[in-house]
């Protein structure tokens, strides 16, 4: 059975669509959605069942590698990551944007999302759709890009639906083509921030 293909828009996101999306997430569902850089999978980060389902969908994702967390803003990020003064000043310059920021996890992370990782990757994307979803859910989304196993060629929602619709619970689509790229990853857990991967975000804007 194919998942539902929900066409929506983000200026603003219709309330009925936000309700439908969050109901899927609250029922341990896994979504596909457009971000500011690529198509991605996502689920409620506090749902162990949904996280495991997402791992089965993206089988090449290493089990030892936690998913990144999409947050609605800095206040949500600070609940799951240790955002000290240095990181806060940098993140205010970089985010929202096409970056994944690695920070030391907040002590409350394990209680919030049943995850004992020492470090956490944070995303605050420019995509208004994802900001609205995480703000309504009031929790971060565990997320991973669909850039794997030939998925670089998937640019439209109908292509995601055709390939993954039988495994997903919902495909959320803004109707636009996405030219998929990766985020820039910057590690702030060391004394000097390190660019782990250069992607869409301009690392030189900070470094």
N, C-alpha and C positions, 0 to 999 in steps of 0.2 A: 504493500500500500504506500502510495506516494504521500509525502508531507504536503501540507497546505503551502501555497505560494502566495504570500501576502504582499501586494503592492501598496506602498505608502509614500509619504513625503515627510520632510523634516523641518518645515518652516511655518508653523510648528508641526510636530507629529500629532495626528488626530488622537484624541483621548481614547476612543474605542479601540484603536490599534495598539496603543500603549497597554491598555487593559488586557487585550488578547495576548500580546507578547509576554507580559509579566505572568499571566496565568500559565502559559506554557513553561516558563522558567520555574515557577513555583511548584510545578508538577514534575520536576526532575527532567524537563525537556532540554534538547540541544537545538540551537538555532544556527543557521548560516546567515550572515549579514555583511553588508559592505562597510568597510572602514574607510579612513581617509587615504589608505595606501593599497588595500587589497581586499579580497573576500576572506572571511574568517569564520571559524566555528566559535560558539560561545555557550556558556551555561552558568547557572547560579554557582558561584565558587564554593558555597557552603554545602552543596549537594554532592555527597560522595558518589551516589548512584549516577548522577548526571556526568560528573567528571570521568568516571570509569567508562561510561557510554561514549564520551567524546574521545577517549583514548582508543576505543575499538574502531571508531570511525577513521581517525587519523593514526593508523597502525604504526607508522614509522616514527612517531613521537616517542623518544626514549622514556621508559617508565620512571627512570630516576630523575628526569627533568620536569620540574613543575611547570604548569601553564602560567603565563603572564596574567596579570589582573588588570582589567579595565575599570577605572574609577571615574566617577562623575566630576571630580574636582580635587583640589588639594586637601580639603577637609576629610574626604573619604580615604585618600591616599595615606594620610597621617594616621588613620586608624589601623592600617595593615602594615605600614612601613615606618621605620625610624627616620623621620625627616628632621635632621638637625638644621642649624642656622645656615651652614654652608650649602647643604643640599637644597634648602628652601629657596635661597637666593638664585641658585642655578636653575631650579625647576620653574621658578616664576618667569625666567627668560625663555626656557625651552618649551614649556607646556602651556596650553594644549598644542600638540604637534606630533610629527611622525617619529617619535622616539619611544624606546623602551628603556626605562631607567631602573637599574638594579640597585637596591638599597637593602640595608639590614632590616630584617623583619621586626615588626612591633611585637612586644611581649603578648599582646592580646590576639595575635594572628591565629594561633592554634585553637583558641576558644571560638573565634569567629567562623573559621572555615575548616576546622579539623585538619590543619596543616602545620607540621612542626619544622618546616624549612627554616634555615638560618637567614637566607636572603630571599628577596622577592622582587620580581620584575613588574614594574608599574607602567601602565599606559593611560594617558589622559588625551584621547584623540580629539581632533578638531571636529569630527563628525557629530553633528547635532543630534542625529538619531541615537547614537550610543550614549551620549550625555543624558538624553531624555530617558532612555531605558534604565540606566544605572541609577539615575536620580529617583525614578518611580519605584524601582525594586528596592532601593536603599541598601544595596549590597554590591560589591564588585562582581564583575563577570570574569570567570576563568576563560581565557581565550587563546587561540592558536591560529596562525594563518593557514590558508589552504594552498600555500605555495609548496607543493611536493608531488612527486609521482606524476609529473606532467600537468599539474594544476595551474602552472604559469599560463596556460592557454585559456583558462576559464575566466571570461571577462564579463559575462552577463548572468543575471539571476536564473534565466531559463536553462543555461548550461549547468549551473549548480544543481538545479532541480532534477535535470535529466540524469546526472551522474550520482548524486547523493540523496535524492529525494526519498528513496526507500529506507534510508537509515536515519534521516533527520525527523524532527518534529515540526519544524517550521522554517521556511526560507523567507526572509524579510528583504524586500527589494525596493530600492529607490528608482529603479528603471533606467539607470545610467550605466554606460560601459565603464569598467575599471581597468586601467592598465596596471597590472599587479607589480608591486615592488615590495621590498622589505623595509622595516623600520631601522633606524640607527639605534644601536644598543650602546649605552654608556654605563659603566660600572662605577658607582659612587661608594662602594664598600671599602675602598682603599684610600690611603692618604691623598693620592693624586688620582683624579678620575681617569679612567681608561676607556677608550673607544674600542669595544669588542667587535662591532660590525658597523661598517659604513653603509647606510641605506638612504632612504628618502630625506631624513632629517639632516640638516646642515650642522655637522659636529663643530665646525669652525665657529659657528655662532656663539658657542660657549668656550671652546678650547682655544 
